[in-house]
């Protein structure tokens, strides 16, 4: 690998062998993923067909439903449910009842008059900078105003329509919102600049307490116009093979707490020239070390603010893992898990029966790969990981893609081992702060049987409330004639209640009572050892 300096960026060239493969066509990186485009067209046509059927059958359908709520019925949860009137009913948009219609309609709608993001880069332990996109409607918000950290979905970023819609709804409640774009997402690089490397080394060894920030509007106009499921096209990215530099301001990011053991192979970063190369050549479903550092940085900036953590789709898996595995160090008074697949082996095997959806998810991951292709090659080579490139680039299933790329990069011999190390099922029992789980039975990405993981956890853990509907698509839940996102109301009501009850240094009020409260409010409490209920179709 060769490095060259050009103004304020470092240009990383492909190894000569890889360049030769590219010239010979052995490693094609198309500008357009035609399989993904064809899949997108097919899903849009499916959505239009569902819209047509919805319009024609609307007079004959009963569309209002009562969400199934599963929780331990104590005084605290009763209080939460009373503060969430949206849970009394869900009336899906009459002209978009189908799962693809809900998904595509939500993914294709841009937020009107959306508040622009302000970008900040914060440095991870290996010198790689991840992007934090901040959104605040009122610039004069006090430092102790509620703050929400949002984790995006698979292959997504802050400017996908689904994520941008959620952040706008939260910001308009007078809260400070920040989206954590995982490494390699949202136009950020997988490589570290020399300045970032020096900064990371400084705070690892000196434990500095201040923060390095770069604020800019960045990537404005990057909202996607194309419909999506679980992720969208990447906004205007850093040119391939370049590294976004971190300005050397003389200060360093606040240190995170000890990261502790991380499942998977631990490979020490290697310094090559001016870059730090590590095994993190492609983001995994769960990277607790990165999230810990992001949370620590956010906490250092706004220590007095009550904080909540929200995950969308694949991001919700990370949220549950953090709230469970890092419960003792979590500063969040509440969290929300929206459209969570919970058990990744089951999830991906179920997708084998849904080839179009499966291919669309691969499209999102390939967009990240193609955008950072040279970087992935360089990092993999430096870590001594041999990748099956023909198999990877030909992958049409998410199991094939992650089995050929993500699993070996993170030290796993089989993709199911990687999924077992990254699912969140075992983390539910360790959660100690209020968690809302929102799911629906017709999600085109997530098999409805996976809803039971949250329901079963909610039966025994008084901190968890599971809400399930029949309809909603993937991150849709559009309601009424105007297709207003019902999920936004549910989320803001839940977080409003959590923020109103926060006490101490931004942590949840302790001492919840186990006394039985008033019955009602649509709570579904299955008897001991009984199967958890699923919403029934009309």
C-alpha positions in Angstrom: 0.0 0.0 0.0 1.3 3.5 -0.8 0.5 6.8 0.9 0.7 10.3 -0.5 0.0 13.7 1.0 -2.3 16.0 -1.0 -3.3 19.2 0.7 -5.4 18.3 3.8 -6.1 14.7 3.0 -4.1 11.5 2.8 -4.6 9.6 -0.4 -4.5 5.8 0.0 -3.6 3.9 -3.2 -4.7 0.3 -3.8 -1.9 -2.3 -3.6 -0.5 -3.0 -7.1 -1.9 -6.5 -7.1 -5.4 -5.2 -6.3 -5.1 -2.6 -9.0 -4.1 -5.3 -11.5 -7.1 -7.3 -10.5 -9.3 -4.3 -11.0 -7.8 -3.7 -14.5 -8.3 -7.4 -15.4 -11.9 -7.2 -14.2 -11.4 -9.7 -11.4 -12.6 -7.3 -8.7 -15.3 -5.4 -10.4 -16.8 -2.5 -8.3 -19.7 -1.3 -10.4 -20.8 2.3 -10.2 -24.4 0.9 -10.2 -25.6 -2.2 -8.5 -28.0 -3.3 -11.2 -29.3 -6.3 -9.1 -30.1 -3.8 -6.3 -31.8 -1.4 -8.7 -33.9 -4.2 -10.2 -34.8 -5.3 -6.7 -35.7 -1.7 -5.7 -38.0 -1.4 -8.8 -39.7 -4.7 -7.9 -40.3 -3.6 -4.3 -41.7 -0.3 -5.5 -44.1 -2.1 -7.9 -45.1 -4.4 -5.0 -45.9 -1.3 -2.9 -48.0 0.2 -5.7 -49.9 -3.1 -6.1 -50.6 -3.1 -2.3 -51.8 0.5 -2.5 -54.2 -0.4 -5.4 -55.5 -3.3 -3.4 -55.9 -1.2 -0.3 -57.9 1.5 -2.2 -60.2 -1.1 -3.8 -60.8 -3.0 -0.6 -60.9 -0.1 1.9 -64.7 -0.1 2.2 -64.8 -3.7 3.2 -61.9 -3.8 5.8 -61.7 -3.1 9.5 -58.3 -1.4 9.8 -58.3 -0.1 13.3 -56.4 -2.3 15.7 -55.4 -2.3 19.4 -51.7 -2.8 19.9 -50.7 -5.8 22.1 -48.8 -4.5 25.1 -46.8 -7.0 27.2 -45.2 -6.0 30.5 -45.1 -6.6 34.2 -48.2 -4.8 35.5 -46.8 -2.7 38.3 -47.4 0.9 39.2 -44.5 2.2 37.2 -45.6 0.5 34.0 -49.2 1.5 34.6 -48.0 5.1 34.9 -46.0 4.8 31.6 -49.0 3.4 29.7 -51.3 6.1 31.1 -48.9 8.7 29.6 -49.0 7.0 26.2 -52.5 7.6 24.8 -51.3 6.6 21.3 -51.2 3.0 22.4 -55.0 2.8 22.7 -55.3 2.3 19.0 -53.5 2.2 15.7 -55.3 3.2 12.6 -53.0 2.4 9.6 -53.3 4.6 6.5 -56.3 3.2 4.6 -54.7 3.5 1.2 -51.4 1.9 2.3 -52.2 -1.1 4.4 -49.7 -3.6 3.0 -46.2 -4.0 4.5 -44.3 -2.8 1.4 -46.7 0.1 0.9 -46.1 1.2 4.5 -42.3 0.7 4.2 -41.8 2.4 0.8 -44.2 5.3 1.6 -42.3 6.1 4.8 -38.9 5.6 3.3 -39.7 7.9 0.3 -41.1 10.8 2.2 -38.8 13.7 2.9 -39.2 15.7 6.0 -40.6 19.2 5.2 -38.6 22.1 6.6 -36.2 19.7 8.4 -33.7 21.2 10.8 -30.2 20.8 9.4 -27.6 18.7 11.1 -24.4 19.9 12.5 -21.6 17.4 12.1 -19.0 16.6 14.7 -16.2 14.0 14.4 -15.1 12.1 17.4 -12.1 9.7 17.5 -12.2 6.1 18.4 -9.5 4.1 20.1 -7.7 3.2 16.8 -7.7 6.7 15.5 -10.8 6.3 13.2 -13.2 9.2 13.4 -16.9 8.5 13.5 -19.5 11.2 12.6 -22.0 12.5 15.1 -24.8 14.5 13.5 -26.5 16.9 15.9 -29.9 18.4 15.5 -31.4 21.2 17.7 -34.4 23.3 16.7 -33.7 25.9 19.4 -30.0 26.9 19.4 -30.5 28.4 22.9 -31.4 25.1 24.5 -29.9 24.9 28.0 -27.2 22.3 28.6 -29.5 20.3 30.8 -32.2 19.9 28.1 -33.1 16.3 27.3 -30.8 14.6 24.9 -31.5 11.6 22.6 -28.8 9.5 20.9 -30.1 7.7 17.8 -28.5 4.6 16.2 -29.4 4.2 12.5 -30.3 1.0 10.6 -28.4 -1.4 8.4 -26.2 0.5 5.9 -28.0 3.8 6.9 -27.0 7.1 8.3 -28.5 10.3 9.7 -30.0 11.5 6.5 -32.1 8.5 5.5 -35.7 9.6 5.5 -36.7 7.2 8.3 -33.9 8.3 10.6 -34.3 12.0 9.7 -38.0 11.8 10.4 -37.4 10.4 13.8 -34.8 13.0 14.7 -37.0 15.8 13.5 -39.9 14.6 15.6 -37.6 14.4 18.7 -36.0 17.8 18.0 -39.4 19.5 17.7 -40.2 18.4 21.2 -37.5 20.7 22.4 -34.8 18.0 22.8 -31.2 17.9 21.6 -30.7 15.0 19.2 -27.5 13.3 17.9 -27.2 10.5 15.4 -24.3 8.2 15.8 -23.1 7.2 12.3 -21.2 4.0 12.6 -17.7 4.0 11.1 -17.7 3.9 7.4 -21.3 5.2 7.2 -22.6 8.7 6.4 -19.6 9.7 4.3 -17.0 8.9 7.0 -13.8 6.9 6.5 -12.7 3.6 7.8 -9.1 4.8 8.0 -7.5 7.1 10.5 -5.5 10.2 9.7 -2.2 11.0 11.3 -3.8 13.8 13.3 -6.6 11.5 14.5 -4.1 8.8 15.4 -2.0 11.2 17.5 -5.1 12.4 19.2 -6.3 8.9 19.9 -2.9 7.9 21.3 -2.9 11.0 23.5 -6.3 10.3 25.1 -5.5 6.6 25.5 -2.4 7.3 27.5 -3.0 10.7 29.0 -6.8 10.4 29.7 -7.5 14.0 28.6 -10.8 15.5 29.6 -11.6 18.0 26.8 -13.1 17.3 23.4 -12.0 17.7 19.8 -14.8 18.7 17.6 -15.3 19.7 14.0 -18.8 21.3 13.4 -20.1 21.8 9.9 -23.4 21.5 8.1 -21.9 18.9 5.8 -23.8 16.6 3.4 -26.8 19.0 3.2 -29.3 18.0 0.6 -28.3 14.4 1.1 -31.8 13.2 1.9 -32.6 10.2 -0.2 -35.4 10.4 -2.8 -35.5 6.6 -3.3 -37.7 4.4 -1.2 -35.9 2.2 1.3 -36.1 -0.8 3.6 -33.9 -0.6 6.6 -31.3 1.7 5.0 -30.8 4.2 2.2 -28.2 5.3 -0.2 -25.1 6.9 1.3 -25.0 10.8 1.2 -22.3 12.6 -0.5 -19.3 10.6 0.7 -15.6 11.2 1.2 -13.9 10.3 -2.1 -12.9 6.7 -2.1 -9.5 6.0 -0.7 -9.3 9.4 1.1 -9.3 10.1 4.8 -11.2 12.9 6.5 -8.7 14.7 8.7 -9.4 15.8 12.2 -8.2 19.4 12.8 -5.4 19.5 15.3 -6.8 21.8 17.9 -4.6 20.7 20.7 -7.3 19.0 22.6 -8.5 15.5 22.6 -11.8 13.6 23.0 -13.0 12.7 26.4 -12.0 9.2 27.4 -14.6 6.5 27.5 -14.9 4.1 30.4 -13.1 0.8 30.2 -14.5 -1.1 27.3 -14.1 -4.5 28.9 -14.1 -7.7 26.9 -15.6 -7.7 23.4 -16.8 -10.9 21.8 -14.8 -11.7 18.7 -11.1 -11.7 17.8 -9.1 -9.0 19.3 -6.4 -7.7 16.9 -4.1 -4.9 18.0 -4.0 -1.9 15.6 -1.0 -1.8 13.2 0.6 1.4 12.3 1.4 1.6 8.6 2.9 4.9 7.5 0.6 7.6 8.8 -2.5 5.3 9.2 -3.7 3.0 11.9 -5.0 -0.2 10.4 -7.1 -2.6 12.5 -9.4 -5.6 12.0 -12.3 -3.2 11.9 -12.2 -3.1 8.2 -16.0 -3.3 7.9 -18.6 -2.4 10.7 -20.1 -5.2 12.6 -23.7 -5.3 13.9 -22.4 -4.7 17.4 -19.3 -2.6 18.2 -19.7 -1.8 21.9 -16.2 -0.2 22.1 -17.2 2.4 19.6 -20.5 3.1 21.1 -19.0 3.3 24.6 -16.7 6.0 23.4 -19.5 7.9 21.7 -21.6 7.8 24.8 -18.7 8.9 26.9 -18.1 11.8 24.6 -21.7 12.9 24.6 -21.9 12.5 28.4 -18.8 14.7 28.8 -20.4 17.4 26.6 -23.7 17.4 28.4 -23.3 15.8 31.8 -26.4 17.4 33.3 -28.8 16.4 30.5 -31.2 13.5 31.0 -30.4 11.1 28.1 -32.2 8.5 26.1 -31.0 5.9 23.5 -33.1 5.0 20.5 -32.3 2.3 17.9 -33.9 1.9 14.5 -33.9 -1.6 12.9 -30.3 -2.9 13.1 -29.5 0.0 15.4 -32.0 -1.3 17.9 -30.0 -4.5 18.3 -27.0 -2.4 19.3 -29.2 -0.4 21.7 -30.4 -3.5 23.6 -26.8 -4.9 23.8 -25.5 -1.6 25.2 -28.3 -1.2 27.7 -28.0 -4.9 28.8 -24.2 -5.5 28.6 -23.2 -2.0 29.8 -26.1 -1.4 32.3 -23.9 -0.3 35.1 -22.2 2.4 33.0 -25.2 3.5 30.9 -26.2 7.2 31.5 -29.5 6.7 29.7 -32.8 7.1 31.7 -34.7 5.2 29.0 -34.2 3.4 25.6 -36.3 2.4 22.7 -35.8 -0.6 20.4 -37.8 -0.2 17.2 -38.1 -3.0 14.6 -35.5 -5.2 16.2 -34.6 -8.6 14.7 -33.2 -9.8 18.1 -31.8 -13.2 16.9 -29.7 -12.7 13.8 -29.4 -16.4 12.8 -33.2 -16.8 12.8 -33.6 -13.4 11.1 -31.2 -14.1 8.2 -32.5 -17.7 7.6 -36.1 -16.4 7.5 -34.9 -13.9 4.8 -34.0 -16.8 2.6 -37.8 -17.1 2.0 -37.9 -13.4 1.0 -35.3 -13.0 -1.8 -36.3 -9.5 -2.8 -36.0 -8.2 0.8 -32.8 -10.1 1.3 -31.3 -8.7 -1.9 -32.3 -5.2 -0.8 -30.4 -5.5 2.5 -27.4 -6.7 0.6 -27.7 -3.7 -1.6 -27.4 -1.4 1.4 -24.3 -3.2 2.7 -22.7 -3.2 -0.8 -23.2 0.5 -1.0 -21.1 0.9 2.1 -18.5 -1.6 0.7 -18.3 0.1 -2.7 -17.9 3.5 -1.1 -15.0 2.3 1.0 -13.7 -0.5 -1.3 -10.0 0.5 -1.3 -10.1 1.0 2.5 -11.6 -2.4 3.2 -9.0 -4.1 1.0 -6.1 -2.3 2.6 -7.4 -2.9 6.2 -8.1 -6.6 5.5 -4.7 -7.1 3.9 -2.9 -5.3 6.9 -4.8 -7.6 9.3 -3.8 -10.7 7.4 -7.4 -11.6 6.5 -7.9 -13.3 3.2 -11.3 -12.5 1.7 -13.1 -14.4 -1.0 -13.7 -11.4 -3.2 -15.5 -13.2 -6.1 -17.9 -14.8 -3.6 -18.4 -11.5 -1.8 -19.1 -9.4 -4.8 -21.5 -12.0 -6.2 -23.5 -12.3 -2.9 -27.2 -11.9 -3.2 -28.1 -13.0 0.3 -27.1 -11.2 3.5 -25.8 -14.5 4.9 -23.5 -14.9 1.9 -22.3 -11.3 2.2 -21.6 -11.3 5.9 -20.2 -14.8 5.7 -17.7 -13.6 3.1 -16.8 -10.3 4.6 -17.9 -9.3 8.1 -17.5 -12.6 9.9 -13.9 -13.3 8.8 -12.9 -9.7 9.4 -14.1 -10.0 13.0 -12.4 -13.4 13.6 -15.3 -15.8 13.1 -15.1 -19.0 11.0 -18.8 -19.2 10.3 -21.4 -16.6 9.8 -23.7 -18.2 12.5 -20.9 -17.8 15.0 -20.7 -14.1 14.1 -24.5 -13.8 14.5 -24.5 -15.5 17.8 -21.9 -13.1 19.1 -23.8 -10.1 17.8 -27.5 -10.8 18.7 -29.1 -9.1 21.7 -31.3 -11.9 23.1 -29.3 -12.6 26.2 -29.0 -8.9 27.0 -32.7 -8.3 27.8 -32.3 -9.9 31.3 -29.7 -7.4 32.3 -31.6 -4.2 31.4 -32.1 -1.9 34.3 -33.6 1.2 32.8 -37.0 1.6 31.0 -37.0 0.0 27.5 -39.7 0.3 24.9 -39.8 -2.4 22.2 -42.0 -1.6 19.2 -42.6 -4.3 16.5 -45.3 -5.4 14.1 -46.3 -8.8 12.6 -46.2 -7.8 8.9 -42.6 -6.4 8.9 -41.2 -7.5 5.5 -37.7 -7.7 7.0 -38.2 -9.3 10.4 -40.0 -12.6 10.9 -43.0 -12.2 13.2 -41.8 -15.0 15.4 -38.9 -12.8 16.5 -41.3 -10.5 18.3 -41.6 -13.1 21.1 -38.0 -12.4 22.3 -39.1 -8.9 23.5 -42.5 -10.2 24.7 -40.9 -13.0 26.8 -38.4 -10.5 28.2 -41.2 -8.1 29.1 -43.0 -10.8 31.0 -40.2 -11.1 33.6 -38.3 -7.8 33.4 -40.3 -5.0 34.8 -38.1 -2.5 33.0 -39.3 -3.6 29.5 -42.5 -2.8 27.7 -43.2 -4.6 24.5 -45.7 -3.2 22.0 -46.8 -5.1 18.9 -49.2 -4.3 16.1 -50.4 -6.2 13.1 -49.5 -3.7 10.4 -46.8 -1.1 10.0 -44.2 -2.5 7.5 -40.6 -1.9 8.4 -40.2 1.4 10.3 -43.5 2.6 8.8 -46.5 2.6 11.1 -48.2 5.3 8.9 -51.6 6.3 10.2 -54.5 8.3 9.0 -55.2 9.6 5.5 -52.2 11.9 5.7 -49.9 8.9 6.5 -48.6 10.4 9.7 -46.0 8.2 11.5 -47.8 6.8 14.5 -44.4 5.5 15.8 -43.2 9.1 16.3 -46.1 9.7 18.7 -45.5 6.5 20.6 -41.8 7.2 20.9 -42.1 10.8 22.0 -44.8 10.0 24.6 -42.6 7.2 26.1 -39.5 9.4 26.2 -41.4 12.4 27.6 -42.6 10.3 30.5 -39.1 9.0 31.1 -37.6 12.5 31.1 -40.2 13.8 33.4 -39.4 11.1 36.0 -35.6 11.3 35.8 -33.8 12.0 38.9 -30.2 12.2 40.2 -27.5 12.7 37.6 -29.7 12.0 34.7 -30.5 8.4 35.7 -33.9 6.7 36.0 -35.7 7.0 39.4 -35.0 3.8 41.4 -37.3 1.8 43.6 -40.1 0.8 41.3 -43.0 -0.9 43.1 -44.1 -4.4 42.4 -47.6 -3.6 43.7 -50.4 -4.4 41.2 -51.9 -1.3 39.7 -55.1 -0.5 37.9 -55.9 -3.0 35.1 -56.7 -2.0 31.6 -54.7 0.1 29.2 -54.6 -2.8 26.7 -51.9 -4.8 28.7 -51.6 -8.4 27.6 -50.3 -10.5 30.5 -50.0 -14.2 29.5 -50.2 -16.8 32.2 -47.0 -18.4 33.5 -45.3 -20.7 30.9 -47.9 -19.6 28.2 -46.9 -18.4 24.8 -46.8 -14.7 24.4 -49.6 -13.3 22.3 -49.1 -11.9 18.8 -51.5 -9.4 17.2 -54.2 -11.0 15.2 -55.1 -10.0 11.6 -58.6 -8.7 10.9 
